[in-house]
Amino acid sequence: MNDIETWHARAAGDVVTYWQTSLTSGLSTDEAATRLQQFGPNKMRELQKTPWWQRFFAQFQDFMVLVLLAATLISALLSEFTDAITILAIVFINAILGFMQEYKAEQSVLALAKMTAPTGRVLRNGTIQKLPAEVLVPGDLLVLETGDRVAADARLIESYNLEVEEAMLTGESLPVKKAADKVYLPQTPLGDRRNMVYMGTNVTRGRGLALICATGMRTEIGAIADLIAADKKEETPLERRLDHLGRWLVWGCLTVCAVVVFTGVLRGEALFLMCLTGISLAVAAIPEGLPAIVTVSLALGVQRMIKRNAIVRKLPAVETLGCTTVICSDKTGTLTQNAMTVTSIVTAENEEILLTGTGYDIKGRFIKDGRNIEPDASPSLRQALLIGAICNNCQIKKNEVAISGLWRKQRDKGWSIEGDPTEGALLVAAAKAGIWREQMEKQLPRIGEIPFETFRRRMSVLCRDERGE
């Protein structure tokens, strides 16, 4: 294993010594410029773009499409211009649909670069500076706080109640508690490396100081981008069957043509006339509507996948997914939406109240004994929701924008949270009852906080009420 893969197996002091970084002043501007020249910018490698016309004409390389093009040429030579135009139109519709899907998939791959942090706060020349993520280099000291998106793969030097959400890499919905003093075996899986933070992940709690060890395509997310961009042509089951059908049609049509010509000549018909008749029958036997039906069906499947935020690079891949009978998932959380939801509350009066709704959408109902109730009807329920909202550092967002005021009344899609998923679930449950943390904190301002600790198994806040107590 190389150094980039085993930073988690080294003590923090050894990593600092390796990169020759000062913990008090960080890198100098000159040293950072030298390393930027050596390691390159901290961004995803731009894909080599294929000209649009090459991608378009590549849609005509399928064997069945070549058969249809041959049928178009033959129909034109036989003066069957209506058939020729019809077949040609079908072929071009197929090509346009395939071209547009590949174009959208390419844009999705390029969008992966936008998931990385646009800026990062690092210690340079003895001061904390906010710099574009692409100029960060190995050896930079990365300053992390709640809400930050990690700008590069880094080894933790200091951590204070630091928790990082790594769902994009591991599939786990719960944040991972980090510890700078840990050292692990080289073969430790990525999800268990508590002394590392990775590009594109989010800090949900605490703060820390980390030494950047890998940037750009050398990061874990860079490896994912490489896998996505790899163009390994492998035929899908549908493509193999269509190719097989196309070859049978060609041989079948040639056989029909030969039989018709041979039979007609034996009966004394003109050779040229019988050749035209045989060719006409062969062209008529080709199901020119088949590719159109297949393409439209696959395109409908792609549209359904897009609505679920799934990237489909090739149309036939939808059929391959439909043939899947077994999905092997590595660990819990991989197939979830990375969103926690409160579904049931047991109050201090031992009442169980159910909540409807999924994800972080603030739309939901409170149900007790099979009937809808108002949260205000149960003082203990409202008190529980109020505590969940106040003892909370999370924030509800609408389309990635923090929501406050009248905008909260919008109940369509696009809700998300910034912070710990557990706290987000509690905050959303309170919002369903019309209790908003920002509003409550104006009435009950926070004057103290004790962060969550494992041995306490709780987080505590101290607030001042309207009477000043």
Secondary structure as GFF3:
##gff-version 3
##sequence-region A 1 469
A	DSSP	three_ten_helix	3	5	.	.	.	ID=ss1
A	DSSP	three_ten_helix	7	9	.	.	.	ID=ss2
A	DSSP	alpha_helix	12	19	.	.	.	ID=ss3
A	DSSP	alpha_helix	29	39	.	.	.	ID=ss4
A	DSSP	alpha_helix	52	57	.	.	.	ID=ss5
A	DSSP	three_ten_helix	58	60	.	.	.	ID=ss6
A	DSSP	alpha_helix	63	77	.	.	.	ID=ss7
A	DSSP	alpha_helix	81	111	.	.	.	ID=ss8
A	DSSP	three_ten_helix	112	115	.	.	.	ID=ss9
A	DSSP	beta_strand	119	124	.	.	.	ID=ss10
A	DSSP	beta_strand	127	132	.	.	.	ID=ss11
A	DSSP	three_ten_helix	133	135	.	.	.	ID=ss12
A	DSSP	beta_strand	141	145	.	.	.	ID=ss13
A	DSSP	beta_strand	153	165	.	.	.	ID=ss14
A	DSSP	alpha_helix	167	170	.	.	.	ID=ss15
A	DSSP	beta_strand	176	177	.	.	.	ID=ss16
A	DSSP	three_ten_helix	190	192	.	.	.	ID=ss17
A	DSSP	beta_strand	196	197	.	.	.	ID=ss18
A	DSSP	beta_strand	202	214	.	.	.	ID=ss19
A	DSSP	three_ten_helix	216	218	.	.	.	ID=ss20
A	DSSP	alpha_helix	220	229	.	.	.	ID=ss21
A	DSSP	alpha_helix	237	266	.	.	.	ID=ss22
A	DSSP	alpha_helix	271	285	.	.	.	ID=ss23
A	DSSP	alpha_helix	289	307	.	.	.	ID=ss24
A	DSSP	alpha_helix	317	322	.	.	.	ID=ss25
A	DSSP	beta_strand	344	346	.	.	.	ID=ss26
A	DSSP	beta_strand	352	355	.	.	.	ID=ss27
A	DSSP	beta_strand	366	368	.	.	.	ID=ss28
A	DSSP	beta_strand	371	373	.	.	.	ID=ss29
A	DSSP	three_ten_helix	375	377	.	.	.	ID=ss30
A	DSSP	alpha_helix	379	390	.	.	.	ID=ss31
A	DSSP	beta_strand	395	398	.	.	.	ID=ss32
A	DSSP	beta_strand	401	402	.	.	.	ID=ss33
A	DSSP	three_ten_helix	405	409	.	.	.	ID=ss34
A	DSSP	beta_strand	415	418	.	.	.	ID=ss35
A	DSSP	alpha_helix	421	432	.	.	.	ID=ss36
A	DSSP	alpha_helix	437	443	.	.	.	ID=ss37
A	DSSP	beta_strand	446	453	.	.	.	ID=ss38
A	DSSP	beta_strand	458	463	.	.	.	ID=ss39
###
